[in-house]
Amino acid sequence: MINQDRLVQFFMDCVQIDSPTHHEGQFAKHLAGVLSEIGFSVRFDDAGEKLDSDTGNLIAKLPGTAAKNPLLFSCHMDTVSPGIGIKPHIEDGVIKSDGTTILASDDKAGISALIEAVKTAIENNIPHPPIEIAFSIFEEGGLHGAKNLDFSQFQSKKAFVLDSSGRPGQIVIQGPAQDKVNVTIKGRPAHAGVSPENGISAIMIAAEAISKMKLLRIDSETTANIGRIEGGGATNIVPADVSIFAEARSLNNEKLNAQSEHMKACFEDAAKQFGGEAHVTIERMYNAFSVASDAAIVKDVVRACEAIGIEPFTTQSGGGSDTNIYNAGGIEAVNLGIGAQKPHTLEEHIRVEDLVNASRMVLELIKG
Ligand SMILES: [Zn+2]
């Protein structure tokens, strides 16, 4: 029932409307027009003002034609860099960019699959529940748009996030929490040749701390990494300042607390040992989520996949998505594979077959 040509054309049009993070406005306006035309009431929230974007999150609602529970579908409108002037083309059934930009199938494939599915349901008079849509801004780099959503405006108890890079059939039911760990180490400068004993080396404090730290794979659920270290200057000066940027993740919120505190303690202990100072900030970017593999929302997706002849499977993600924010906000959510392969790279691509299957899967979810 899905109109493949129309879907592909819609997708190609979407990726050619630039929407880098903070500049989602033009694309949002395009989507608002399309959704209004097919019967949605559309509004924007005030997240754009708070987040310095030229639009807020797009919220759209379509009344149901069947007495069923409302469903929420979510995608993000912003794209990573380089994503300006995308020129898509189709080669052997695969949609690609010209190699100088990303493709932006992350997440415009999700948006396109969803809109085509809803159009199809409406045109074919398929009874559907009330449909709620949230298209977020500023997802890339911190899920900020979703964090600013007012969840009380939704009636839905279930949310399907269409934003996983797996092929249709993939159901992400677990995602990690993440902490940003930023450190400023203060030592004391001194001439390295004349009076090094008067100095306190911030680099030596950092080295001591990091050498004592549990990093990389901590356990099956937990990881940690020092991503960047900056500091020092001329070789004849004992370095007084070092900045360190690190992260930790875990599928278990308590384990993440423990890992981040461990990292903090290593820096503080080393600073104390050398007589310097370590200022450590731990920022929880988002909490972990876990949906039971036999939850009703998972069964809904399994049934939808089986109805169109694709193999459903559950998995966990190593990264954050708006799914984390929905679950934390009290709306049970899973992240579904839509076939956007190699996102955030110049080799990003999507098979036409996967785009169509993503849309067919959404249509089955709508049918219920
Ligand atoms: Zn994405």
Residues whose N, C-alpha, C, O or C-beta is under 5 A from the ligand:
A	BS01	ZN	D106 D107 D163
